[in-house]
């Protein structure tokens, strides 16, 4: 007895558009995550006579000198002052040793955070409804520069 071969009805072309869309989505997500990693490694804060310019990818922002509450800027050790620790991520990247973006602090305050270390963080309150919590390489020199320029 000989057999006879029957072709199955082929999958419609629309089935493959879903696969193509999933591949494109994965590529876009990979590119975005690569961008976040790059900006996490290359974030900076520029201090000039007009204010602060935070360069941190999607969280970049200019803060005018007039909105910074200069008398309350200080270096905080987050281990001995846990009220400044980021508690809840509102919109940002929260990795074990790096936090970038918008967070709610332990004390309930909203803050734009760029932290990679718990010691030597600079707390900068503003009149804009949020504070800035960052880790410059030399916190004392950072604050001295603000005092000199402003």
DAMO-V253811 format. One record per residue. N is the residue number from 1. RES is the residue in one letter. SS is DSSP state (H for helix, E for strand, L for the rest). Layout:
((N RES SS) (N RES SS))
//
This chain:
((1 X L) (2 X L) (3 X L) (4 X L) (5 X L) (6 X L) (7 X L) (8 X L) (9 X L) (10 X L) (11 X L) (12 X L) (13 X H) (14 X H) (15 X H) (16 X H) (17 X H) (18 X H) (19 X H) (20 X H) (21 X H) (22 X H) (23 X H) (24 X H) (25 X H) (26 X H) (27 X H) (28 X H) (29 X H) (30 X H) (31 X H) (32 X H) (33 X H) (34 X H) (35 X H) (36 X H) (37 X H) (38 X H) (39 X H) (40 X H) (41 X H) (42 X L) (43 X L) (44 X E) (45 X E) (46 X E) (47 X E) (48 X E) (49 X L) (50 X L) (51 X E) (52 X E) (53 X E) (54 X E) (55 X E) (56 X L) (57 X H) (58 X H) (59 X H) (60 X L) (61 X E) (62 X E) (63 X E) (64 X E) (65 X H) (66 X H) (67 X H) (68 X E) (69 X L) (70 X H) (71 X H) (72 X H) (73 X L) (74 X E) (75 X E) (76 X E) (77 X L) (78 X L) (79 X L) (80 X L) (81 X L) (82 X H) (83 X H) (84 X H) (85 X L) (86 X E) (87 X E) (88 X E) (89 X E) (90 X E) (91 X E) (92 X E) (93 X E) (94 X E) (95 X E) (96 X L) (97 X L) (98 X E) (99 X E) (100 X E) (101 X E) (102 X E) (103 X E) (104 X E) (105 X E) (106 X L) (107 X L) (108 X L) (109 X L) (110 X E) (111 X E) (112 X E) (113 X E) (114 X E) (115 X E) (116 X L) (117 X L) (118 X L) (119 X L) (120 X L) (121 X E) (122 X E) (123 X E) (124 X E) (125 X E) (126 X E) (127 X L) (128 X L) (129 X L) (130 X L) (131 X E) (132 X E) (133 X E) (134 X E) (135 X L) (136 X L) (137 X L) (138 X L) (139 X H) (140 X H) (141 X H) (142 X H) (143 X H) (144 X H) (145 X H) (146 X H) (147 X H) (148 X H) (149 X H) (150 X L))
//
